[in-house]
Amino acid sequence: MKLRDQAYDSFTENLLSRRILPGQFTTQRELSALTGMPLGAIRELIPRLEADGLLKTVPQRGMQITHIDLDLVRNAFQLRLILEAEAAAEFALTATEDERAEIEKNHQDILDEAAISITDDLVERAQNVDWAFHDTLIDHLNNRIISDIYRVNSIKIRLIRQELTRIQPEIVISVIGDHMKIIEALNTRDPEKAKLALCEHLENSRNRALQI
C-alpha cells in the first residue's frame, strides 16, 4: 500500500475514533504526528481529503476538518438513499439463502439479547451490526465506483451518527427492528418492497439527525 493510502486510512481511523474532531483546525505537521506518516505523504493526502469533502483550506486560518451542519446531513443522507435503494433492490433479487440467513440471524441475536437487557456491549454490537448490514448491501452490487463513493459518504454518515444519531440504548430495538423490516422485504425477493423498507429506515435515521 502506498504511503498516501496509508495516510488516508490513518486519518479516517483517527477521525472516526474522535482523535480528530469535526470543525477542528489543524496543520500538516499535526496530521503527520497524529497519523505517523511523513510530511510528504501528508502533502499528497490533503488534495484527496479536500476532494472527498473531509477537509478544507480556510484562508489565513489553515486547514479545517469538515464540520457537521444541516447541509452535510441532508446531502449525505440523500446520496445514501440513492445508493442504498438500488443496492437493496439488487440484494432482494440476487442474494443467496445463506447470505439472507446470516444477516437475519445477526439481527435476531441482537433483538433477543435486548429483550433481556441492553448493556453497553450490546449497544456497541448493535452499532456494528447496523454498519455491517448497510456495507453488505452496497458490496453486493460488486461495483467499485459505487463502493468508493459509498465509503467516503459512509465516513460522513458515521461522523453524523457520532454527533447526532449514534445508536443509544433506548433506540436499539427500534433501529434493529427497522432493519428486520428491510430483511423481511428482502426475503420476499420483491425489489420494490425492499426499496420502500430501506427508504423508511433511512428517513427515520435522517430525521433523528435533523431532530425532527
N, C-alpha and C positions, 0 to 999 in steps of 0.2 A: 504494500500500500504506500502511495506517495505521501511525503510529509504533509502536503497541503490537505490531503484527505484525512490523515491522522489528526491534523489540527482542527478540521471541521468536526470530526467525531468527538474530539475532546471538548471543543467549545459547546456543542449541543448537550453533551453529558453534564457539563458544569452549569449550563443554563437551566436544564430540567431538574437538576439537583439543588438549584437556587443558590449556588455559589457565585453566580452572576445573576443580577436581578433585572427584570424588565424596567426600562427607563433609566437604568444606571449609565453614567458616563464612564468611559474607560480609555486606555491608551494601548498602543501596540506593545509596549513593554509590560504592561499589566497583563495583557492577554497572553504574552509569551510566558510570563511567570506562572500564570494560572493553568495553562494548558501543558506546560513543559516542552513547548515547541520553540525552535529558533525563530528569531525575528524575520528571517527570510520567508519561512513558511507562513507566518502571520501576515506578512505583506501580501502574499499570494491569496491568503484566506479572505481578506477583507472585501475584495470585489465580489466574491461568491456570497458572502453574508449580506452584502448590500443588495445583490440581485435577488436573493431569496427573501428579502424583507425582514431580516433578523437584526440588522444593524444599519444605522445611517450616520452620515457625517454632518454635524451641525457646525456651520461657520463660526469660528472664533471660540468654540466650546469643545470641539473634539468629536469623538465617536460615541454614539448613544445606542444602547441596546433597545430593540423595539419595545414599545410600551403598550399596555393593554388599554384600548379605548373602544367605544361603541362601533366605530368603523371597522376595526380589526375583527370584533366579534361577528358583525353582520357578514363581512366579506369572507371570513374563514368558514363560517357555517354554510354560506351559500355555495362555496366551492365544494365543501364536504358533501353537501346534498347532491350536487350534480354527479360527483364521482361515485358515491356510495349507492345511490339509487340504481345506477347501471350495474354496479357490482352485485347488488342483492338480486337483481333480475337474472343475471348470468349464473349466480350460485344456485338459485332456485331451479334452474333448468339443467345444470350440468354437474353439480356436486354429487359425490358418491354417497352411498348409505353410511359408510364408515365415517366420512367427514361430517355428515349431519349428526350422527350419533355422538361423536366426540364432543362437538360443540354443545349439544343439548345436555350431555352428562356434566360438563364443566359448569354450566349454569344451574342445573338442578342441584348439584352438590352445594353450591353457594346458598340457594334458597332453603335447602334442608337444614343447613347449619344456622342460617339466620332465623329460622323458626324457633330455634332453641335459645341462641344467644348471639348477639352481634358484638364481637370483640374487635380490637384494633387490628389484629392479624387478619380477621375475616374481611374487614373493610379494605385492607391492602390487597388481599387476594381477589376481592370483587373488582377492584380497580384494574388489576392486571388481566382478569378475565374479560372485562369491558374492552380494554385496549386491544387485546389479542383477537377478540371477535371481529372488530372492525378491520384490523390488519388482515385477517384471514379472508374476508370478503374481497378486499382490494387485491390481495395476492392471487386470488383465484382467477382474476382476469388475465393473468400472465402477460401483462403489458408493461414493459419497462418505463415507458414515458409516463403513463398514468401513475405507476408506483412511485416514481421520482417526485412528481408533483404532489402526490398524496403525502409522502414522507415529510416534505417541507411544511405543508399545511398542517400535518399532524403535530409537528413541533409547536406551531402556534396554538392549535387547539389544546394541547396539553398545558401550555402556559396559561391559557384562559381558564382551564379547569383548576389549575393550582390557585389562581387568583379568585375565581368566581364559582366554578361548578364541579370541583373535585367531589367524588362520592363521599358523602357524610353518612354516619351510622343510620340516621333517620330516613335516608332515601335509598339504602342498599336494596331493599326488597322491591321498591318501585322501579329503580333503574334496571335491575336484573329481570324484573317482571316484564318491562318493556322489551328487553332482548328476547324473552321467551315468546312473546307475541310475534316477533320477527321470525324466530326459529320455527314456530308453528306455520307461519305463512311460507317460509322457505320449504318446509316439508310437504306442502301441497303441490309443489313444483309449478305454482302459478306465479309468473314474474310480476304481474300487476299487483297481486296481493302482497308480495314481498316488498315491492317499492312503497306501497301505501304504509305498511307497518314500519318500514325503515324511516320514512319521512315523518311519521308521527313521533317516533323516538327522537329524531334529531331536532324536531321542533320543540319538544319538551326540554331538551338539553340547551338549545339556544335561548329559550325563554328563561331558564334558570340563570343563564349568563347575563341576560338583559334585565333580570329581576322583574319580569312581568308575568 
